[in-house]
């Protein structure tokens, strides 16, 4: 297992649009100090589609150097090009990352048998754990349960990040395969734990990391009511992520809280004033930001 709480870390940018590695290192250390067992670097939240390979490799190396001795580093190496994904996986492997997150090929809309081939090629580039990222809302194709069972036959495919609210499929992954089940939508952590999941690959844990780690601890200690209460208390965090497409709201939240992660690369854009006020309101409701003085 790569950890219970993994944060899909944002990529900070300077005012000129370049990657801010210093801010990235600071944020990585903060997250590990505040509930994260590991980091997923250059995922969707990290605006991976807009990063060059060199930038991704710099981020992987910075994460290993900054927190690799006390947290897992999972490299986002999946693209819609299998050969490119395997190449990036091999390069990241050389940098000493602990595992890899690879998404279902997007835009290509591959058949199920092609999804298996895609992950076979990625897994062959490393002997370290590969996490399958199933997110049909973004890639159109759902990895069917029968296909997940085939993926479980690949030795180093270790887990599924399931960003899909089909509880029957989540139950199948946890109960009928050897794969670890991670919630891929933050709001699914608690229901997935009840099905045998190990935790989540999260976005809200940039801000609510300790609470999420405590939720998992309480659940695994048998305190179901305590875990449920914490989950209910984090509703403002889940609401925040609905304001606009990720990572627009979480970066806005981090900036409001003083982390200085900068702006976005197109096609992501700055939040509108209305969206920013909604982000601020969620932070206030969640008890992590003081209300603005009148």
C-alpha positions, 0 to 999 in steps of 0.5 A: 500500500502506498499510504491511506491519504495521498494528496494529488498536489497542485503545481505552483507557477510563477507570474511568468507561467514557469514552474515554481519548484521552490513553492512546490517543495514547500507545499510538499513538505507542508502536506506531508506534515499535515496528514498526507502519507504520500503525494501524487505528482503531475496528476490532473490537479497538477495540470499535467496536460500542460506540463512538458516531460522535463517539467514533470521529471523536475517535479518528480525529482523535487518531490523525492528529494523533499519528502521521499524519506518520509512519504511516498511519491507517486508519479503521474505518468499516464497519457493517451499515448501508450508508448509515451506513458511507458517512456515517462514511467521508465524515466520517473523510475530512474528518479526513485519514485515509489509508484505510478498513477496512470489514467485510462487513455483519454480522447482515444476512447479505446476498447476494453482489451486495449486498456489492458494492453495500455497498462501492460506496457506501462507496468512493463517499464517498472517493477514498482506499483502502478495505480490504475486511474478510472475516471469515466467522467473525464475520459468517457470510457469506464474500465469495466469490472471484468477488465479490472480483474484482468488488470489485477493479473499484472504483477505490479498493478497494485491499486485502482484510483476509482473516481466513479460512484458505482458502489457495486464496482467499488465493492468488486475491486475491494472484495473480488480482486487483490487490488487496493481501492482508493477513492478518486473523488474526495466525497467517496472516501467514507463510503469506499472505506465501508466497502473495504477501501484503503483511503483516497487520492485526494484534493481537499487534503491540501487544506483538510489533510489532518481531518481526513487522516483522522477520519481514516484512523477512526474508521479503521479503529472501529469508531464508525460514528466518529468517522462519519461525524468527521466526514459530515464536518468536511462537507464544506471541503466537498462543496468547494471542489464543486464550484468549478473544474479542478484545480481552479477552486483548490488553487484559489483556496491555497492562495487565500490561505497564504500558500502562494501557488500562483495561477494556472496554465490555459486552458485552466483560468483564474476563478471569477469574483463570484467563484472566489467568494464561494471558495472563501465561504467554504473555507470559512464554513470549514473553519480554516479561514477567518471571516472577512471583517466588515 
